[in-house]
Amino acid sequence: MSFWLAITSSLWLGILTSISPCPLATNIAAISYMSRGLKHSKHVLITGALYSIGRIISYSLLGTLIVFAGLSISTTSFFLQKYMYIALGPLLIVTGMFLLELIVINIPRNSFLTKLQDRLKNKGYLGALGLGIVFALAFCPISAALFFGGLIPLAIEYKSTMVLPSMFGLGTAIPVFAFSIVIVFAGKSISKLFNNIKTIEVWLRTATGVVIILVGIYLSLTYIFRLL
Protein backbone atom coordinates (compact mmCIF):
# COMPACT_ATOMS: atom_id res chain seq x y z
CA MET A 1 0.00 0.00 0.00
CA SER A 2 1.41 3.40 -0.96
CA PHE A 3 1.48 6.20 1.59
CA TRP A 4 -1.11 8.15 -0.42
CA LEU A 5 -3.45 5.18 -0.22
CA ALA A 6 -2.81 5.05 3.52
CA ILE A 7 -3.76 8.75 3.74
CA THR A 8 -6.95 8.09 1.78
CA SER A 9 -7.75 5.08 3.97
CA SER A 10 -7.24 7.13 7.16
CA LEU A 11 -9.50 9.87 5.83
CA TRP A 12 -12.17 7.31 4.90
CA LEU A 13 -12.00 5.62 8.32
CA GLY A 14 -12.55 9.04 9.89
CA ILE A 15 -15.55 9.81 7.68
CA LEU A 16 -17.06 6.40 8.42
CA THR A 17 -16.52 7.00 12.14
CA SER A 18 -18.37 10.32 11.98
CA ILE A 19 -21.42 8.94 10.15
CA SER A 20 -21.75 5.83 12.31
CA PRO A 21 -25.06 5.85 14.24
CA CYS A 22 -23.78 6.76 17.71
CA PRO A 23 -21.36 9.58 16.72
CA LEU A 24 -23.77 10.80 14.03
CA ALA A 25 -26.62 11.30 16.48
CA THR A 26 -24.27 12.87 19.04
CA ASN A 27 -22.76 15.30 16.53
CA ILE A 28 -26.11 16.47 15.16
CA ALA A 29 -27.53 16.86 18.66
CA ALA A 30 -24.47 18.78 19.86
CA ILE A 31 -24.41 21.22 16.94
CA SER A 32 -28.19 21.70 17.06
CA TYR A 33 -28.04 22.40 20.80
CA MET A 34 -25.12 24.83 20.54
CA SER A 35 -26.75 26.62 17.60
CA ARG A 36 -30.05 27.28 19.34
CA GLY A 37 -30.64 30.99 19.82
CA LEU A 38 -27.91 32.00 17.39
CA LYS A 39 -29.49 34.59 15.10
CA HIS A 40 -26.84 34.76 12.38
CA SER A 41 -25.85 31.95 10.06
CA LYS A 42 -22.17 32.78 10.36
CA HIS A 43 -22.28 32.10 14.10
CA VAL A 44 -23.76 28.65 13.48
CA LEU A 45 -21.04 27.93 10.92
CA ILE A 46 -18.31 29.15 13.27
CA THR A 47 -19.72 26.97 16.03
CA GLY A 48 -19.77 23.95 13.71
CA ALA A 49 -16.25 24.71 12.49
CA LEU A 50 -14.86 24.98 16.03
CA TYR A 51 -16.64 21.79 17.08
CA SER A 52 -15.11 20.06 14.04
CA ILE A 53 -11.65 21.44 14.82
CA GLY A 54 -12.00 20.09 18.35
CA ARG A 55 -12.55 16.61 16.94
CA ILE A 56 -9.48 16.96 14.70
CA ILE A 57 -7.35 18.04 17.66
CA SER A 58 -8.57 15.20 19.86
CA TYR A 59 -8.09 12.36 17.39
CA SER A 60 -4.80 13.79 16.10
CA LEU A 61 -3.25 14.13 19.56
CA LEU A 62 -4.52 10.78 20.81
CA GLY A 63 -3.35 8.97 17.69
CA THR A 64 0.02 10.74 17.75
CA LEU A 65 0.62 9.83 21.40
CA ILE A 66 -0.27 6.17 20.89
CA VAL A 67 1.80 5.77 17.71
CA PHE A 68 4.76 7.71 19.12
CA ALA A 69 4.73 5.61 22.29
CA GLY A 70 4.53 2.41 20.27
CA LEU A 71 7.46 3.37 18.07
CA SER A 72 9.69 5.00 20.70
CA ILE A 73 9.59 2.36 23.43
CA SER A 74 12.27 -0.12 22.40
CA THR A 75 10.52 -3.29 23.59
CA THR A 76 7.26 -2.27 21.95
CA SER A 77 9.03 -1.23 18.77
CA PHE A 78 10.85 -4.57 18.59
CA PHE A 79 7.60 -6.45 19.16
CA LEU A 80 5.84 -4.48 16.43
CA GLN A 81 8.65 -5.00 13.94
CA LYS A 82 8.65 -8.74 14.61
CA TYR A 83 4.97 -9.49 15.03
CA MET A 84 3.12 -6.58 13.38
CA TYR A 85 1.89 -8.46 10.32
CA ILE A 86 1.19 -11.61 12.33
CA ALA A 87 -1.06 -9.68 14.73
CA LEU A 88 -2.55 -7.41 12.08
CA GLY A 89 -4.49 -10.14 10.27
CA PRO A 90 -6.58 -11.28 13.27
CA LEU A 91 -6.93 -7.67 14.44
CA LEU A 92 -8.41 -6.60 11.10
CA ILE A 93 -10.77 -9.58 11.10
CA VAL A 94 -12.06 -8.63 14.55
CA THR A 95 -12.37 -4.96 13.48
CA GLY A 96 -14.38 -5.99 10.43
CA MET A 97 -16.64 -8.12 12.63
CA PHE A 98 -17.34 -5.06 14.78
CA LEU A 99 -18.28 -3.08 11.67
CA LEU A 100 -20.62 -5.87 10.53
CA GLU A 101 -22.01 -6.01 14.09
CA LEU A 102 -21.09 -9.67 14.39
CA ILE A 103 -19.49 -8.60 17.66
CA VAL A 104 -21.43 -6.15 19.82
CA ILE A 105 -20.10 -4.66 23.04
CA ASN A 106 -21.86 -2.01 25.11
CA ILE A 107 -19.36 0.57 26.36
CA PRO A 108 -20.60 2.31 29.53
CA ARG A 109 -20.66 6.11 29.48
CA ASN A 110 -17.82 7.85 31.25
CA SER A 111 -19.31 9.94 34.07
CA PHE A 112 -16.40 12.41 34.03
CA LEU A 113 -16.83 13.07 30.30
CA THR A 114 -20.59 13.43 30.76
CA LYS A 115 -20.14 16.08 33.48
CA LEU A 116 -17.57 17.90 31.36
CA GLN A 117 -19.93 17.91 28.38
CA ASP A 118 -22.68 19.47 30.49
CA ARG A 119 -20.34 22.26 31.61
CA LEU A 120 -19.23 23.08 28.07
CA LYS A 121 -22.64 23.25 26.41
CA ASN A 122 -23.27 26.90 27.21
CA LYS A 123 -19.74 28.27 26.88
CA GLY A 124 -20.07 29.75 23.39
CA TYR A 125 -17.31 29.30 20.83
CA LEU A 126 -14.82 27.98 23.39
CA GLY A 127 -17.42 25.49 24.56
CA ALA A 128 -17.96 24.32 20.97
CA LEU A 129 -14.23 23.64 20.61
CA GLY A 130 -14.17 21.84 23.95
CA LEU A 131 -17.23 19.75 23.14
CA GLY A 132 -15.60 18.62 19.90
CA ILE A 133 -12.56 17.46 21.86
CA VAL A 134 -14.62 15.72 24.54
CA PHE A 135 -17.16 14.03 22.25
CA ALA A 136 -14.34 12.60 20.15
CA LEU A 137 -13.07 10.78 23.25
CA ALA A 138 -16.50 9.29 24.00
CA PHE A 139 -15.86 6.18 21.93
CA CYS A 140 -18.67 3.91 20.75
CA PRO A 141 -17.82 0.28 19.84
CA ILE A 142 -17.71 1.00 16.10
CA SER A 143 -15.70 4.22 16.41
CA ALA A 144 -13.30 2.48 18.80
CA ALA A 145 -12.86 -0.39 16.33
CA LEU A 146 -12.16 2.01 13.46
CA PHE A 147 -9.70 4.10 15.48
CA PHE A 148 -7.82 1.45 17.46
CA GLY A 149 -8.25 -1.44 15.03
CA GLY A 150 -8.02 0.48 11.75
CA LEU A 151 -6.09 3.74 12.07
CA ILE A 152 -3.52 2.89 14.76
CA PRO A 153 -2.12 -0.25 13.05
CA LEU A 154 -1.99 1.66 9.76
CA ALA A 155 -0.17 4.60 11.34
CA ILE A 156 2.29 2.30 13.12
CA GLU A 157 2.98 0.39 9.91
CA TYR A 158 3.92 3.63 8.11
CA LYS A 159 5.57 5.13 11.22
CA SER A 160 3.25 8.12 10.81
CA THR A 161 2.92 9.85 14.16
CA MET A 162 1.21 12.95 12.77
CA VAL A 163 -0.12 12.70 9.22
CA LEU A 164 -2.38 9.65 9.36
CA PRO A 165 -3.95 10.46 12.78
CA SER A 166 -4.57 14.02 11.55
CA MET A 167 -6.21 12.72 8.37
CA PHE A 168 -8.46 10.50 10.47
CA GLY A 169 -9.41 13.53 12.56
CA LEU A 170 -10.08 15.55 9.41
CA GLY A 171 -12.27 12.73 8.11
CA THR A 172 -14.42 12.85 11.26
CA ALA A 173 -14.74 16.63 10.92
CA ILE A 174 -15.90 16.82 7.29
CA PRO A 175 -19.43 15.36 7.83
CA VAL A 176 -19.83 17.33 11.06
CA PHE A 177 -19.17 20.67 9.36
CA ALA A 178 -21.50 19.60 6.56
CA PHE A 179 -24.24 19.14 9.19
CA SER A 180 -23.64 22.74 10.29
CA ILE A 181 -24.24 23.96 6.76
CA VAL A 182 -27.44 21.90 6.55
CA ILE A 183 -28.67 23.36 9.85
CA VAL A 184 -28.11 26.87 8.46
CA PHE A 185 -29.72 26.41 5.06
CA ALA A 186 -32.13 23.50 5.50
CA GLY A 187 -32.88 23.09 9.16
CA LYS A 188 -36.32 21.61 8.51
CA SER A 189 -34.82 18.84 6.41
CA ILE A 190 -32.42 17.63 9.09
CA SER A 191 -34.54 14.63 10.14
CA LYS A 192 -34.86 13.46 6.53
CA LEU A 193 -31.12 13.89 5.98
CA PHE A 194 -30.41 12.02 9.21
CA ASN A 195 -32.48 9.04 8.06
CA ASN A 196 -30.86 9.04 4.61
CA ILE A 197 -27.35 9.11 6.08
CA LYS A 198 -28.20 6.26 8.44
CA THR A 199 -29.28 4.15 5.46
CA ILE A 200 -26.17 5.01 3.44
CA GLU A 201 -23.94 4.41 6.47
CA VAL A 202 -25.15 0.82 6.81
CA TRP A 203 -24.07 0.02 3.24
CA LEU A 204 -20.77 1.87 3.52
CA ARG A 205 -19.95 0.26 6.86
CA THR A 206 -20.87 -3.19 5.55
CA ALA A 207 -18.69 -2.78 2.46
CA THR A 208 -15.78 -1.48 4.55
CA GLY A 209 -16.19 -4.30 7.06
CA VAL A 210 -16.11 -6.95 4.32
CA VAL A 211 -12.99 -5.42 2.76
CA ILE A 212 -11.21 -5.21 6.13
CA ILE A 213 -12.05 -8.86 6.90
CA LEU A 214 -10.79 -9.98 3.48
CA VAL A 215 -7.52 -8.09 4.02
CA GLY A 216 -7.25 -9.63 7.49
CA ILE A 217 -7.79 -13.13 6.06
CA TYR A 218 -5.15 -12.48 3.38
CA LEU A 219 -2.60 -11.28 5.96
CA SER A 220 -3.39 -14.24 8.23
CA LEU A 221 -2.95 -16.76 5.42
CA THR A 222 0.29 -15.05 4.35
CA TYR A 223 2.07 -14.33 7.65
CA ILE A 224 0.54 -16.85 10.10
CA PHE A 225 -0.22 -19.93 8.01
CA ARG A 226 2.34 -19.22 5.22
CA LEU A 227 -0.12 -20.42 2.57
CA LEU A 228 0.25 -17.52 0.13
N, C-alpha and C positions, 0 to 999 in steps of 0.2 A: 504494500500500500504506500503510495507517495504521500509526502507530507501535506500536499494540497488536498488530497482525498481525506486525510485525517482531519484537517481543518473543516472541511465540508461535513464530515461525519459528526464532529463535535458540535457544530452549529445545528445540525439536524436533531441530535439528541437533546439539545437545549430547547429547540422549538417543540419537540414532542413532549418534553417534560412540562412545558408551559400550557399546552392544550390538553393535558391529561385531566380527567374529571375533577380530582381533588384540587390541584393547583388552579385549574381554570375557574372553578366556582369561587375559590378564595380570591383570586386576582380581580375578577369582575366585581365581587362584593366589596373588596377593599377600595377600588377606584371609585365605584359608585358612591360609597359611604363618604370618602374624602371629598368628592366633588359636589356633594349636596350643599346647596346654599351659595355656590360659586356663581356669580352672575355673568362672568365673561368667559368665553370659550378658551381664551389663551391661558387662563388660570387652571382650567381643567386639563389642558394639554401639558402645562408645566408640571402639574401634580402627577399626571401619568408618566411624564418623562423622568421625574425624580424617583418615582416608585420603581420604574424600570431600571434606572441607574443603580438603585440600591440592590436590586437583584443581581446585576452584573458584578458589583463590588463583592457581594457576599459569596457567590459561586466562584469568582476568580480567586479571591483570597483563600477560601477553604481548599479549593483544588490545588492552588500553588503550594500551600503549607503541606498538604498530604503528599504531593509528588516530590517536593523538595526534601521532605523528611525521608521518604522512601529511597531517594537516590543518594542522599548525603550520609546516611547511617551505613557504615561499612558492611555490617552483617546483613542488613536488609538488602543493600545493593547487591551483595554477592548472591543472596537467595534469589532475588529477582532475575539476575543475569543467568542463573543456573536453571531455575524452575519456572520462569515467566510463562513460556509457551506451554509447558505441561499443565500449569494451573489455569491458564487462560481459557482453554477449551471447555472444561467443566463450568468455569465461572460464567462464560457467555451462554452456555446452555441453561443454567439456572436463571440468568438475567432474562433470557428470552421467555422462559416459563413464567416469570413474573409478569412480563408484558402481555402474555396470552392468558393471564389469570389462571394458569394451571396451579400456581402456588399463590396463596392469599394469606397475608399476615396483617393483622390489625395493630398499627403502631399507636400507643397511647399518646394523647396530647401532653406536651410539656407545659406544666403549670407556670413555670417562670416565663416562657415565651408568651403564653397567653396573657399574663399580667402586663408584660412589656408592650404587647400589641394594644391592649386597652389604654395604656398611658400615651401611646403615640398617635392615636386616632385623631385627636383634636389639636395637634401641634403644627398645623399648616404645612408649609413646604418641607421644613425639616422633619416633620412627622412622616410625610410621604416617603422621604428618603429612608428614614429609619424603618418604616413598615416594610419597604421593599427588602431591606437587609434581613429583617426578622422573619418575614414570611418565607423567604428562600431557605431558611434553616429549618422550617417546619416540614420536614420530609414526610411524604406519603410513601407507601410501599413501592409504587411505580417510579416516582421521582427518585427515590433512594436507589432503586435498581439501575436506573439510567445513569445516575451520577457515579455511584460507587462501582457498579458492575460494567458500565459502558465507558464513561469518560476517563476515570482514573487509570484503568489498565492501558487505555490508548495513550494517555499523556505520559505514563511511565515508559511505555514501549518507545516513544519518540523522544524521551527525556525532555519533554516540554513542560517546564514549570509555570510558564506564563501564558503562552499563546493559546493552547488548546483549552485550558480552563476558562480563559477570557472569552473564547468563541462560544463555549457552552453557555456562559452567562449572557452573552449577547443574544444567543438563540432563545433563551427564556424571556428576554426583554422585548423582542420584536412583536410577538402576539399581544403582549400586555399593552404596549404603546398603541397598537392598532385598536385595542378595545377602547382606549381613551378617545381616539378619533371618532369611533362609532358612537360613544356616549355624547360627544359634542354635536355630531351632525345627524345622528339617527337614534336618539335615545329610546324612542318608542319601539324600535325594532330589535332591541337588545335581547329579548327573550327568544325571538325567532332565530337570531344569529347564534345564541347560546346552544339551542337545540341542534342547529345545523352543524356547528363545530363539534358537538359531542358525537354526532353520527360519523362525521369525517374522521374524527380522532380514533374511533374504534377500528376503522379500516387501516389507517396509517399505522396504528400501534400493532395491529395484527401482522401487517406486512413486515414491519421492522422486527417484530419478535421472531417471525419465521426465518428471516435472513440471519439474525443473530444466532439462532439455534443451529442453522446450517453451517455457519462459520465455526461455531463451537464444536460441532461434530467433526468438521474437516480438520481442525487443529488437534482434536483428541485422537482421531485416527492417524494423524501424521506424527505427533510428538509423544503420545502415550503408547499407542498400540503399534506404531511403526508400520502401518499397512499401506501408506501412500508415499 
